[in-house]
């Protein structure tokens, strides 16, 4: 089985007394999820995650909400081969003006947690959001 590792950010912001999540819709698959991608040479996982966030959304780190990333693992089929994928996600408050990466990102938006959980395509992402929502500091 082929192995693949990516790094991403689950971007959050405070809005009118509650937390919102920024989700992206990927061009190729159409699924809703979080900004992520592969590390470049000599990048740490954290550097790769925040570079991908910037490239895909133009958002930047304001502060880390938790220092340890959350892990997502799943398998999928690519070119008739089974792939084991692991993604490390950093949970962060972010800011900036949104500019979606043309060619890779079809759509994106800020959503309150219940709406974000409903919109995320894959169960693994829904599970991560439920876990994050439960442990977020109150505003």
BAKOLLO-814019 format. One record per residue: x, y, z of N, C-alpha, C, O, CB in turn; residue in one letter. Coordinates in steps of 0.2 Angstrom, whole numbers, padded with zeros to 4 digits, always signed. Glycine has a CB too. Example, Ala and Ser with C-alpha at 12.3 -4.5 7.8 and 13.67 -1.06 7.14 Angstrom:
+0066-0028+0039+0062-0022+0039+0066-0016+0039+0071-0017+0042+0057-0022+0045A+0064-0011+0035+0068-0005+0036+0064+0000+0039+0067+0006+0040+0070-0003+0029S
***
This chain:
+0004-0006+0000+0000+0000+0000+0004+0006+0000+0009+0007+0004-0005+0000+0006X+0003+0011-0004+0006+0017-0005+0005+0022+0001-0001+0021+0004+0005+0021-0011X+0009+0026+0004+0008+0030+0010+0009+0037+0007+0013+0039+0003+0013+0028+0016X+0005+0042+0010+0005+0049+0009+0004+0053+0015+0000+0051+0019+0000+0050+0003X+0007+0058+0016+0007+0062+0022+0006+0070+0019+0010+0072+0015+0013+0062+0026X+0001+0073+0022+0000+0080+0021-0001+0084+0028-0001+0081+0033-0006+0081+0017X+0000+0090+0027-0001+0095+0033-0006+0100+0032-0006+0103+0026+0006+0097+0035X-0010+0102+0037-0015+0107+0035-0016+0111+0042-0014+0110+0047-0021+0104+0032X-0021+0116+0041-0024+0120+0046-0031+0120+0046-0034+0120+0041-0021+0127+0045X-0034+0119+0052-0041+0120+0053-0042+0127+0055-0041+0129+0061-0045+0115+0058X-0044+0132+0050-0044+0139+0052-0050+0141+0055-0055+0140+0053-0043+0143+0045X-0049+0145+0061-0054+0148+0065-0054+0155+0066-0049+0158+0065-0055+0144+0072X-0060+0158+0067-0060+0165+0069-0066+0166+0074-0070+0162+0074-0061+0170+0062X-0065+0172+0077-0070+0174+0082-0075+0178+0078-0073+0183+0075-0067+0177+0089X-0081+0177+0079-0086+0181+0075-0092+0182+0080-0096+0177+0081-0088+0179+0069X-0094+0188+0082-0100+0190+0086-0101+0185+0091-0107+0183+0092-0106+0190+0081X-0096+0183+0095-0097+0179+0101-0096+0172+0100-0098+0168+0105-0103+0181+0104X-0095+0170+0094-0094+0162+0093-0088+0161+0088-0086+0166+0085-0100+0159+0091X-0086+0155+0088-0081+0153+0083-0084+0151+0076-0089+0148+0076-0077+0147+0086X-0080+0152+0071-0082+0150+0064-0076+0146+0061-0070+0148+0063-0084+0156+0060X-0077+0142+0057-0072+0138+0053-0072+0140+0046-0077+0141+0043-0074+0130+0054X-0066+0141+0043-0066+0142+0036-0065+0135+0032-0060+0131+0034-0060+0147+0034X-0069+0134+0028-0069+0128+0024-0067+0129+0017-0069+0135+0014-0075+0123+0024X-0064+0125+0013-0063+0125+0006-0066+0120+0002-0067+0114+0005-0055+0126+0004X-0068+0121-0004-0071+0116-0009-0065+0115-0014-0064+0119-0018-0078+0118-0012X-0063+0109-0014-0057+0107-0019-0060+0107-0026-0065+0104-0027-0054+0101-0017X-0056+0109-0031-0058+0109-0038-0059+0102-0041-0064+0100-0043-0053+0112-0042X-0054+0098-0040-0054+0091-0043-0059+0087-0040-0063+0084-0044-0047+0087-0042X-0060+0086-0034-0065+0081-0031-0071+0084-0029-0076+0081-0029-0062+0078-0025X-0071+0091-0028-0077+0094-0026-0079+0094-0019-0084+0096-0016-0083+0092-0030X-0075+0090-0015-0076+0089-0008-0075+0095-0004-0070+0099-0006-0073+0083-0005X-0078+0096+0002-0077+0102+0006-0073+0099+0012-0074+0094+0015-0084+0104+0009X-0068+0103+0014-0063+0101+0019-0059+0107+0021-0061+0113+0021-0059+0095+0017X-0053+0105+0023-0048+0110+0026-0042+0111+0021-0040+0107+0018-0046+0108+0033X-0039+0117+0022-0033+0118+0018-0027+0113+0020-0026+0113+0026-0030+0126+0018X-0024+0110+0015-0019+0106+0017-0014+0104+0011-0016+0106+0005-0021+0099+0020X-0009+0101+0012-0004+0099+0006+0002+0096+0009+0003+0095+0014-0003+0106+0002X+0006+0095+0004+0013+0091+0005+0018+0096+0007+0018+0102+0005+0015+0087-0001X+0023+0094+0011+0029+0098+0013+0033+0098+0008+0034+0094+0004+0032+0095+0020X+0037+0104+0007+0042+0105+0003+0049+0103+0006+0049+0102+0012+0043+0112+0000X+0054+0102+0002+0061+0100+0005+0062+0105+0011+0062+0111+0011+0066+0101+0000X+0065+0102+0017+0067+0105+0023+0062+0109+0027+0063+0113+0031+0072+0110+0021X+0055+0108+0025+0050+0111+0029+0048+0107+0035+0047+0101+0034+0044+0113+0024X+0046+0110+0040+0043+0106+0046+0036+0105+0044+0033+0109+0040+0044+0110+0053X+0033+0101+0048+0025+0100+0047+0022+0107+0048+0017+0108+0044+0023+0095+0052X+0023+0110+0053+0020+0117+0054+0021+0122+0049+0016+0125+0047+0022+0119+0061X+0027+0122+0046+0029+0127+0041+0025+0125+0035+0022+0129+0031+0036+0127+0039X+0024+0119+0033+0021+0116+0027+0013+0118+0028+0010+0120+0023+0022+0109+0026X+0010+0117+0034+0003+0118+0035+0002+0125+0034-0003+0127+0031+0001+0116+0042X+0006+0130+0037+0004+0137+0036+0006+0140+0029+0003+0145+0027+0008+0141+0042X+0011+0137+0026+0012+0139+0019+0006+0137+0015+0004+0141+0011+0018+0136+0016X+0003+0131+0015-0002+0129+0012-0008+0133+0013-0012+0135+0008-0004+0121+0013X-0010+0135+0019-0015+0139+0021-0015+0146+0017-0019+0148+0014-0015+0140+0029X-0009+0149+0017-0007+0155+0014-0009+0154+0006-0012+0158+0003+0000+0158+0015X-0006+0149+0003-0006+0148-0004-0014+0147-0006-0016+0150-0011-0002+0142-0006X-0017+0143-0002-0024+0141-0004-0029+0146-0002-0035+0147-0006-0026+0135-0001X-0028+0150+0003-0033+0155+0005-0031+0162+0006-0035+0167+0007-0036+0152+0012X-0025+0163+0007-0022+0170+0009-0022+0171+0016-0020+0177+0018-0025+0175+0004X-0025+0167+0020-0026+0168+0027-0019+0166+0031-0015+0162+0028-0031+0163+0030X-0018+0170+0036-0012+0169+0040-0013+0168+0047-0018+0169+0050-0007+0175+0039X-0008+0165+0051-0009+0163+0058-0009+0169+0062-0006+0174+0061-0002+0159+0060X-0014+0169+0067-0015+0174+0072-0012+0171+0078-0008+0174+0082-0022+0177+0073X-0015+0165+0080-0012+0161+0086-0014+0154+0085-0019+0152+0083-0014+0165+0092X-0010+0150+0088-0011+0143+0088-0016+0142+0094-0015+0144+0100-0005+0138+0089X-0021+0138+0093-0026+0137+0098-0024+0131+0102-0025+0130+0108-0033+0136+0095X-0021+0126+0099-0017+0121+0103-0011+0119+0099-0011+0119+0093-0022+0114+0103X-0006+0117+0103+0001+0116+0100+0002+0110+0097+0005+0109+0092+0006+0117+0106X-0002+0105+0099-0001+0098+0096-0006+0097+0090-0012+0099+0091-0002+0092+0101X-0004+0095+0084-0009+0094+0079-0013+0088+0080-0012+0084+0084-0005+0094+0072X-0019+0089+0077-0024+0083+0077-0022+0079+0071-0020+0081+0065-0031+0085+0077X-0023+0072+0071-0021+0067+0066-0028+0065+0063-0032+0062+0066-0017+0062+0068X-0028+0065+0056-0033+0062+0052-0030+0056+0048-0025+0057+0045-0037+0067+0048X-0033+0050+0048-0030+0045+0044-0036+0041+0040-0041+0040+0043-0027+0039+0048X-0035+0040+0034-0040+0036+0030-0036+0033+0024-0030+0034+0022-0045+0041+0027X-0040+0029+0020-0037+0026+0014-0042+0027+0008-0048+0029+0009-0037+0018+0015X-0039+0028+0002-0043+0029-0004-0039+0026-0009-0034+0023-0009-0043+0037-0005X-0043+0026-0015-0040+0022-0021-0038+0028-0026-0042+0032-0028-0045+0018-0024X-0032+0027-0028-0029+0032-0033-0026+0028-0039-0021+0024-0038-0024+0037-0030X-0028+0029-0045-0025+0025-0051-0025+0018-0049-0020+0014-0051-0018+0028-0052X-0031+0015-0047-0032+0008-0045-0027+0005-0040-0026-0001-0039-0031+0004-0051X-0024+0010-0036-0019+0008-0030-0022+0011-0024-0025+0016-0024-0012+0011-0031X-0022+0007-0019-0024+0009-0012-0019+0013-0009-0013+0012-0009-0025+0003-0008X-0021+0019-0006-0016+0024-0003-0019+0025+0004-0025+0026+0006-0017+0031-0007X-0014+0025+0009-0015+0026+0016-0013+0033+0017-0007+0035+0016-0011+0021+0021X-0017+0038+0019-0016+0045+0020-0016+0047+0027-0021+0045+0031-0021+0049+0016X-0011+0051+0029-0011+0054+0036-0011+0061+0035-0006+0064+0031-0006+0051+0040X-0015+0065+0038-0014+0072+0038-0014+0075+0045-0018+0073+0050-0021+0075+0035X-0009+0079+0047-0008+0082+0053-0011+0089+0052-0009+0093+0048-0001+0083+0055X-0016+0091+0056-0020+0098+0056-0018+0102+0062-0019+0099+0068-0027+0097+0055X-0016+0108+0061-0015+0113+0066-0021+0117+0067-0024+0119+0062-0009+0117+0065X-0023+0118+0074-0029+0121+0075-0027+0129+0077-0023+0130+0081-0033+0118+0081X-0029+0133+0073-0027+0140+0073-0032+0145+0072-0037+0145+0068-0021+0141+0069X-0031+0151+0076-0035+0157+0074-0031+0160+0069-0025+0161+0069-0036+0162+0080X-0035+0162+0063-0032+0165+0057-0035+0172+0056-0040+0174+0058-0032+0160+0051X-0032+0176+0051-0034+0182+0049-0032+0184+0042-0027+0180+0039-0032+0188+0054X-0034+0189+0039-0032+0191+0033-0038+0191+0028-0044+0189+0029-0027+0187+0030X-0037+0194+0022-0042+0194+0017-0041+0188+0013-0036+0186+0011-0041+0200+0012X-0047+0185+0011-0047+0178+0008-0046+0179+0000-0050+0183-0003-0054+0175+0009X-0041+0176-0002-0040+0175-0010-0039+0168-0011-0034+0165-0009-0034+0180-0012X-0044+0165-0014-0044+0158-0015-0039+0156-0021-0039+0160-0026-0051+0155-0017X-0035+0151-0021-0030+0149-0026-0034+0146-0032-0037+0141-0032-0025+0143-0023X-0033+0150-0037-0036+0147-0043-0033+0141-0046-0027+0140-0045-0035+0153-0049X-0037+0137-0049-0034+0130-0051-0035+0125-0046-0035+0119-0048-0027+0131-0053X-0035+0126-0040-0035+0121-0034-0041+0121-0030-0044+0116-0028-0029+0121-0030X-0043+0128-0029-0049+0129-0024-0055+0132-0028-0054+0137-0031-0047+0133-0018X-0061+0128-0028-0067+0130-0031-0071+0135-0027-0073+0140-0030-0071+0124-0033X-0071+0135-0021-0075+0139-0016-0073+0139-0009-0069+0134-0008-0083+0137-0017X-0075+0143-0005-0073+0143+0002-0077+0148+0006-0080+0152+0003-0066+0145+0003X-0078+0147+0012-0082+0152+0016-0081+0150+0024-0079+0145+0026-0089+0151+0014X-0083+0155+0028-0083+0155+0035-0090+0152+0037-0095+0154+0034-0082+0162+0038X-0090+0147+0041-0096+0144+0044-0096+0143+0051-0091+0141+0054-0097+0137+0040X-0102+0144+0054-0102+0142+0062-0101+0134+0062-0103+0131+0057-0109+0144+0065X-0099+0132+0068-0098+0125+0069-0103+0120+0066-0102+0115+0063-0096+0123+0076X-0110+0121+0068-0115+0116+0066-0115+0116+0058-0116+0111+0055-0122+0118+0069X-0115+0122+0055-0115+0122+0048-0109+0119+0045-0109+0115+0039-0116+0129+0045X-0103+0120+0048-0097+0117+0045-0097+0110+0046-0095+0106+0041-0091+0120+0049X-0099+0107+0051-0099+0100+0052-0104+0097+0047-0102+0091+0044-0102+0098+0059X-0110+0100+0045-0114+0097+0040-0111+0098+0033-0112+0093+0029-0121+0101+0041X-0107+0103+0032-0104+0104+0025-0098+0100+0024-0097+0098+0018-0103+0111+0024X-0094+0098+0029-0088+0094+0027-0090+0088+0024-0095+0085+0027-0084+0093+0034X-0087+0086+0019-0089+0080+0015-0087+0073+0019-0092+0069+0019-0085+0080+0009X-0081+0073+0022-0079+0066+0024-0080+0066+0032-0080+0071+0035-0072+0065+0023X-0082+0060+0034-0084+0059+0041-0078+0060+0046-0079+0063+0051-0086+0051+0042X-0072+0059+0043-0066+0061+0047-0065+0068+0049-0064+0070+0055-0059+0059+0043X-0067+0072+0044-0067+0080+0045-0073+0082+0050-0072+0086+0054-0068+0083+0039X-0078+0078+0050-0084+0080+0054-0082+0078+0061-0083+0082+0066-0090+0076+0052X-0078+0072+0062-0076+0070+0069-0071+0075+0072-0072+0077+0078-0073+0063+0068X-0067+0078+0067-0062+0082+0070-0065+0089+0072-0064+0092+0078-0057+0084+0064X-0070+0091+0068-0074+0097+0070-0077+0096+0077-0078+0101+0081-0078+0099+0065X-0081+0091+0078-0084+0089+0084-0079+0090+0090-0081+0092+0095-0088+0083+0084X-0073+0087+0089-0068+0086+0094-0066+0093+0096-0065+0095+0102-0063+0082+0092X-0065+0097+0091-0062+0104+0092-0067+0109+0095-0066+0112+0100-0060+0107+0085X-0073+0108+0093-0079+0112+0096-0079+0111+0103-0080+0116+0107-0085+0111+0092X-0079+0105+0105-0080+0103+0112-0074+0106+0116-0075+0107+0122-0080+0095+0113X-0068+0107+0114-0062+0109+0117-0060+0116+0116-0055+0119+0119-0057+0105+0116X-0064+0120+0112-0062+0127+0111-0063+0131+0117-0068+0130+0121-0066+0130+0105X-0059+0136+0118-0060+0141+0124-0067+0145+0122-0068+0147+0116-0054+0146+0125X-0070+0147+0127-0076+0151+0126-0074+0158+0125-0069+0160+0127-0081+0150+0133X-0079+0161+0121-0077+0168+0119-0081+0173+0124-0081+0179+0123-0079+0170+0112X
***
